[in-house]
Amino acid sequence: MSDKSQRTEKLQKILARSGHGSRREIEGYLQEGRISIDGVKAKLGDRIDANSTAKIRLDGRILSIREAQKDVCRVLAYYKPEGELCTRSDPQGRPTVFQRLPRLNSARWIAVGRLDVNTSGLLLFTTDGELANRLMHPSREVEREYAVRVFGEIDDAKIRQLTRGVQLEDGPASFRSVSYRGGEGINQWYNVSLTEGRNREVRRMWEAVGVQVSRLIRVRYGDIDLPKGLPRGGWVELGLNQINYLRQLVELNDETVTKVAVEKDQRRIKANQIRRAVKRHTKISARTSTSPAKRASSRRQSAGSKSK
């Protein structure tokens, strides 16, 4: 390996580490020609020195670059409600998962995977793009567990089929485990686990055996459980032990510094964080619940009152 390659790193790796997105997102920006280095369009495979004075821009905006090992890796556990999109913005003005997260000055939150708009539950966010990228890679096979309310007739044969494998349009799929959790009539609750995150995979697997999913909640990611007492729309920052568990899963060095307060202050801070997140959710929901038609009608009524 040349001295130059030892001193430099791939552009997408440095930008991901600096909090500008996951490596996968940044590779997409490069392919779209949206990133430049000193005015020259960058391409996949470009390498730079993190200590370089080169000006890197995304859509014309200068990006800050940080050296390795200097940033504190932060991870949030967020209770995603149904109806929120896993995107940074929506042209139709619908609520997104990023609207209620704490604001950052020199980094940004990156979602570890995604949940469908009609799925609720545990969603992790991190400031470390490399950690997010590795956790999302299919080769890591991080186990996810979901609580599922299903509608339909279920027997032992269908459960065996789900654990042995069903054929979907994009290939075979199976649950690692299926456990019955109770219910009434043909509305039953099960907990299922799997190590993939394909689009609507859990719903499609149940549909493959003739059963409809009426509710879907992610309750665990690896060994990280959906925190008890956390309301929908609330978040809590993970401590050093949980962060290092995630880092060890994907063969990253342990973090030694945390932004989480000492134990005696944690309860008060967590309660305040939850209250702020839920309050913000209430405001967002109120704004989005007012349809364009209703707003237009209100404006017409106001104009009519003024003309009288």
Number of C-alpha atoms within 10 A of each C-alpha: 5 6 7 11 12 9 12 16 16 15 25 28 19 23 22 25 27 25 24 24 26 29 23 18 14 22 20 15 19 21 12 11 15 16 26 20 17 12 12 10 13 21 19 15 12 13 18 19 18 18 11 9 10 14 14 22 19 16 12 11 11 13 16 14 21 16 12 10 10 9 17 13 22 20 27 22 22 27 24 27 22 18 16 20 21 19 13 13 14 11 5 7 9 15 21 19 25 19 17 19 20 13 11 9 5 12 17 20 25 24 26 19 16 18 25 14 15 16 22 24 24 27 23 24 23 24 27 24 31 25 26 28 21 20 19 21 15 12 11 13 15 19 15 21 23 23 21 22 20 22 18 16 14 14 8 8 9 17 18 15 15 22 17 13 15 19 13 13 6 9 7 11 21 21 21 16 15 17 12 13 12 11 12 7 9 12 15 19 21 17 18 22 22 20 19 20 18 13 12 12 16 21 18 20 23 20 15 15 17 13 17 18 19 15 17 23 22 23 21 19 20 14 13 17 15 19 17 6 8 16 17 18 26 26 29 21 22 19 18 19 13 14 21 19 17 23 20 14 15 20 12 14 10 15 18 10 12 17 13 15 13 10 8 8 10 13 12 9 14 17 14 12 18 19 16 18 21 18 15 17 20 12 11 16 14 10 13 13 11 10 10 10 9 11 11 11 12 12 12 12 12 11 11 10 9 8 7 5
